[in-house]
Amino acid sequence: MSRWRDLWREYVKSTSYQRILQERGITNDQFWREYAPVYEEVLARSGYPGEILERVSSLIPPGSSLLDVGAGTGAFAIPLAPRMRRVLALDPSTHQLRVLEEKARSRGIYNIEIISSRWGEVDPRQLVDLDFSLAAYSIFEEDVYSFLKKMIDVSSRGVLLVFRAGRMDPLQEFVYGPRLQVDYSCLIQILEEMGYDFQVEIFSRDYVLPLHCILHGLCSSARSPEEIMRYLEDGGRIAAPQKGSSMDGIAEGEEPWVRVKSDDALLYRLG
């Protein structure tokens, strides 16, 4: 076992949202149901997948078949589907997939097939005729080698991965304490050990979110909303509404908005 695979295993066990599931004794589906009230709002305001989606779309030829591992509510699957011959959307949360199906129907998209399963447990007989596979912020299994190898094996033309670039938001450490820091470079090292060379492109996003979205995402924290607000104020992260910004239309004196910066890495191997 390599130190990189050990590092990833420890990250999943001690830091990722899988730890929250274990500590609270809830299922993947329950977690996403609780997060549902703000999930779509966070996506819409954060500019994700944004430029990454555009780049992914440019790398996958029209008429291809695509497997989306951890598809969620369809951030990638739905906008890509009109260009694809077939999209296979896999996710362990039936709630997330139900939202995806509803969104697809409302847009007249009918070439998305649904599989409710963890990636490591899906029946291989369902994974046929796949050109490309994508996993965007969904690699949360301890055995990352098997996770990646399975994606590579079932994809005849390419694999694309999206994961964090750089350190996580320091707010996370304030709320949950010191946390193991893992970013895309760990995945690159693991892939190189497996004998695969992946290209990397980095995308940056600067945006603002209403405070209720921040607090809802930290609902399992022992920190009070007042403590979190004070931390954000001390760090200069409370933003005032500005004309022409994503806060346009929000009046002064209303709910505080929080500055956020995210860096995403797109890893891909084609051919």
C-alpha positions as CSV (number, residue, x, y, z in Angstrom):
1,M,0.0,0.0,0.0
2,S,1.4,3.4,-1.0
3,R,1.5,6.4,1.3
4,W,-0.7,8.3,-1.1
5,R,-3.4,5.6,-0.9
6,D,-3.0,5.5,2.9
7,L,-3.4,9.3,2.9
8,W,-6.6,9.2,0.9
9,R,-8.0,6.4,3.0
10,E,-7.4,8.5,6.2
11,Y,-8.9,11.5,4.5
12,V,-12.2,9.7,3.7
13,K,-12.4,8.2,7.2
14,S,-11.6,11.3,9.2
15,T,-12.4,14.3,7.1
16,S,-14.9,13.8,4.3
17,Y,-18.7,13.9,4.7
18,Q,-18.6,10.1,5.2
19,R,-17.4,10.9,8.7
20,I,-20.5,12.9,9.3
21,L,-22.7,10.0,8.2
22,Q,-20.9,7.7,10.7
23,E,-20.9,10.2,13.6
24,R,-24.6,11.0,13.2
25,G,-25.7,7.5,12.2
26,I,-27.5,8.7,9.1
27,T,-27.6,7.4,5.5
28,N,-26.2,9.1,2.4
29,D,-29.8,9.7,1.4
30,Q,-30.7,11.3,4.7
31,F,-27.7,13.6,4.5
32,W,-28.7,15.0,1.1
33,R,-32.3,15.3,2.1
34,E,-31.2,17.6,5.0
35,Y,-29.0,19.6,2.6
36,A,-31.6,19.8,-0.1
37,P,-33.2,23.2,1.1
38,V,-30.0,25.1,0.1
39,Y,-28.2,22.7,-2.3
40,E,-29.6,24.1,-5.6
41,E,-29.2,27.7,-4.4
42,V,-25.5,27.1,-3.5
43,L,-24.9,25.6,-7.0
44,A,-26.6,28.4,-8.7
45,R,-24.8,31.2,-6.8
46,S,-21.3,29.5,-6.7
47,G,-20.7,29.4,-10.4
48,Y,-20.3,25.6,-10.3
49,P,-19.8,23.8,-12.5
50,G,-19.6,26.8,-14.8
51,E,-16.3,26.9,-16.7
52,I,-15.5,23.3,-15.7
53,L,-18.7,22.1,-17.4
54,E,-17.8,24.1,-20.6
55,R,-14.3,22.4,-20.6
56,V,-15.7,19.0,-20.0
57,S,-18.2,19.5,-22.8
58,S,-15.4,20.5,-25.2
59,L,-13.5,17.3,-24.3
60,I,-16.4,14.9,-25.0
61,P,-17.5,14.6,-28.6
62,P,-21.2,14.9,-29.4
63,G,-23.0,11.5,-29.7
64,S,-20.9,9.9,-27.0
65,S,-22.1,7.9,-24.1
66,L,-21.2,9.1,-20.6
67,L,-21.2,7.7,-17.1
68,D,-21.6,10.3,-14.3
69,V,-20.5,8.7,-11.0
70,G,-22.0,10.7,-8.1
71,A,-24.4,12.5,-10.4
72,G,-26.3,14.2,-7.6
73,T,-29.1,16.4,-9.0
74,G,-27.5,16.5,-12.4
75,A,-25.1,19.5,-12.4
76,F,-23.2,17.8,-15.2
77,A,-25.6,15.1,-16.5
78,I,-28.4,17.4,-17.4
79,P,-26.6,20.1,-19.4
80,L,-24.4,17.4,-21.1
81,A,-27.3,15.1,-22.0
82,P,-28.6,17.0,-25.1
83,R,-25.2,16.4,-26.7
84,M,-24.8,12.8,-25.7
85,R,-26.2,9.7,-27.2
86,R,-26.7,8.3,-23.7
87,V,-26.0,9.3,-20.1
88,L,-25.8,6.9,-17.2
89,A,-26.3,8.8,-13.9
90,L,-25.3,6.9,-10.8
91,D,-25.7,8.1,-7.2
92,P,-26.4,6.4,-3.8
93,S,-29.0,9.0,-2.9
94,T,-32.5,8.2,-4.2
95,H,-33.5,11.8,-3.3
96,Q,-30.8,13.4,-5.4
97,L,-31.7,11.1,-8.4
98,R,-35.4,11.9,-8.0
99,V,-34.6,15.6,-8.3
100,L,-32.4,14.9,-11.3
101,E,-35.2,13.0,-13.1
102,E,-37.7,15.8,-12.4
103,K,-35.3,18.4,-13.8
104,A,-34.6,16.3,-16.8
105,R,-38.3,15.8,-17.6
106,S,-39.0,19.5,-17.2
107,R,-36.4,20.1,-19.9
108,G,-37.6,17.4,-22.2
109,I,-34.5,15.3,-21.7
110,Y,-35.1,11.5,-21.9
111,N,-31.7,9.9,-22.6
112,I,-30.6,9.8,-19.0
113,E,-30.6,6.4,-17.3
114,I,-30.6,6.2,-13.5
115,I,-28.8,3.8,-11.2
116,S,-29.2,4.2,-7.4
117,S,-26.1,2.6,-6.0
118,R,-22.7,3.2,-4.5
119,W,-20.0,3.0,-7.2
120,G,-18.3,0.1,-5.6
121,E,-21.5,-1.9,-5.4
122,V,-23.0,-1.3,-8.8
123,D,-23.5,-4.5,-11.0
124,P,-20.9,-4.5,-13.7
125,R,-23.5,-5.8,-16.2
126,Q,-25.1,-2.3,-16.0
127,L,-21.8,-0.7,-17.1
128,V,-21.7,-1.4,-20.8
129,D,-21.3,0.7,-23.9
130,L,-19.6,3.6,-22.1
131,D,-17.3,6.0,-23.9
132,F,-16.5,8.4,-21.1
133,S,-16.9,8.5,-17.3
134,L,-16.9,11.5,-15.0
135,A,-16.6,11.8,-11.2
136,A,-17.0,15.3,-9.9
137,Y,-16.4,15.7,-6.2
138,S,-17.7,12.2,-5.7
139,I,-14.7,10.1,-4.9
140,F,-15.5,9.3,-1.3
141,E,-14.6,5.6,-1.0
142,E,-11.6,4.5,1.1
143,D,-10.4,2.2,-1.6
144,V,-9.6,4.9,-4.1
145,Y,-7.5,2.5,-6.3
146,S,-10.5,0.3,-7.0
147,F,-12.7,3.3,-7.5
148,L,-10.5,4.8,-10.2
149,K,-9.5,1.5,-11.8
150,K,-13.2,0.6,-12.3
151,M,-13.9,3.9,-13.9
152,I,-10.9,3.5,-16.3
153,D,-11.9,-0.1,-17.1
154,V,-15.5,0.6,-18.1
155,S,-14.6,3.7,-20.2
156,S,-13.4,3.1,-23.7
157,R,-12.5,6.7,-24.6
158,G,-11.7,8.7,-21.5
159,V,-12.0,9.5,-17.8
160,L,-12.6,12.9,-16.2
161,L,-12.3,13.8,-12.5
162,V,-13.1,17.0,-10.6
163,F,-11.7,17.6,-7.1
164,R,-10.5,20.4,-4.9
165,A,-7.3,22.3,-5.8
166,G,-5.4,23.7,-2.8
167,R,-6.5,23.9,0.9
168,M,-10.1,23.7,2.0
169,D,-11.9,26.8,3.3
170,P,-10.4,27.8,6.7
171,L,-13.9,28.1,8.0
172,Q,-14.0,24.3,8.0
173,E,-11.1,24.1,10.4
174,F,-12.6,26.8,12.6
175,V,-15.9,24.9,12.8
176,Y,-14.6,21.3,13.0
177,G,-11.0,21.6,14.2
178,P,-7.8,20.7,12.4
179,R,-8.5,18.6,9.4
180,L,-6.4,16.4,7.1
181,Q,-5.8,18.4,3.9
182,V,-6.0,16.5,0.6
183,D,-6.4,17.9,-2.8
184,Y,-6.1,16.8,-6.5
185,S,-2.4,16.3,-6.2
186,C,-3.0,13.2,-4.1
187,L,-5.2,11.7,-6.9
188,I,-2.5,12.5,-9.4
189,Q,0.1,10.6,-7.4
190,I,-2.2,7.6,-7.0
191,L,-3.0,7.6,-10.8
192,E,0.8,7.8,-11.6
193,E,1.4,4.8,-9.3
194,M,-1.3,3.0,-11.2
195,G,0.5,3.8,-14.5
196,Y,-1.9,6.5,-15.8
197,D,-0.9,10.0,-16.9
198,F,-3.7,12.5,-16.5
199,Q,-3.8,16.1,-17.7
200,V,-4.7,18.8,-15.1
201,E,-6.4,22.2,-15.5
202,I,-7.3,24.5,-12.6
203,F,-10.3,26.7,-12.3
204,S,-11.0,29.5,-9.7
205,R,-14.3,30.8,-8.5
206,D,-14.9,33.9,-6.3
207,Y,-18.5,34.3,-5.2
208,V,-20.8,35.2,-2.4
209,L,-23.4,33.1,-0.6
210,P,-26.2,34.2,1.8
211,L,-25.4,33.4,5.4
212,H,-28.2,30.9,5.7
213,C,-26.5,28.7,3.0
214,I,-23.2,28.8,5.0
215,L,-24.9,27.9,8.3
216,H,-27.1,25.1,6.8
217,G,-23.9,23.5,5.4
218,L,-22.4,23.5,8.8
219,C,-25.5,22.2,10.7
220,S,-23.5,19.4,12.2
221,S,-21.1,21.8,13.8
222,A,-20.8,22.4,17.6
223,R,-20.1,26.1,16.8
224,S,-23.0,28.5,17.3
225,P,-24.3,30.7,14.4
226,E,-23.0,33.7,16.5
227,E,-19.5,32.2,16.7
228,I,-19.4,31.5,13.0
229,M,-20.7,35.0,12.1
230,R,-18.0,36.6,14.4
231,Y,-15.3,34.5,12.7
232,L,-16.4,35.6,9.3
233,E,-16.6,39.2,10.3
234,D,-13.1,39.1,11.9
235,G,-11.8,37.6,8.6
236,G,-13.3,40.3,6.5
237,R,-15.6,37.9,4.7
238,I,-18.9,39.6,5.2
239,A,-19.8,41.4,1.9
240,A,-22.2,44.2,1.4
241,P,-24.6,44.0,-1.5
242,Q,-23.2,45.6,-4.6
243,K,-24.9,46.8,-7.8
244,G,-24.3,44.4,-10.7
245,S,-23.0,41.6,-8.4
246,S,-24.6,38.2,-7.7
247,M,-26.2,40.1,-4.7
248,D,-27.9,42.6,-7.0
249,G,-31.4,43.1,-5.7
250,I,-30.6,42.3,-2.1
251,A,-31.2,45.4,0.0
252,E,-28.9,46.8,2.6
253,G,-29.7,45.6,6.1
254,E,-30.9,42.2,5.0
255,E,-29.3,38.9,5.5
256,P,-25.4,39.0,5.5
257,W,-23.6,37.6,2.5
258,V,-20.3,35.7,2.8
259,R,-17.3,35.9,0.4
260,V,-16.1,32.4,-0.7
261,K,-13.2,31.4,-2.9
262,S,-12.9,27.9,-4.4
263,D,-10.3,26.3,-6.7
264,D,-11.3,23.2,-8.7
265,A,-9.0,20.8,-10.6
266,L,-10.1,19.0,-13.7
267,L,-8.1,15.8,-14.3
268,Y,-8.6,14.0,-17.5
269,R,-7.2,11.2,-19.7
270,L,-8.5,10.7,-23.2
271,G,-8.1,7.9,-25.7
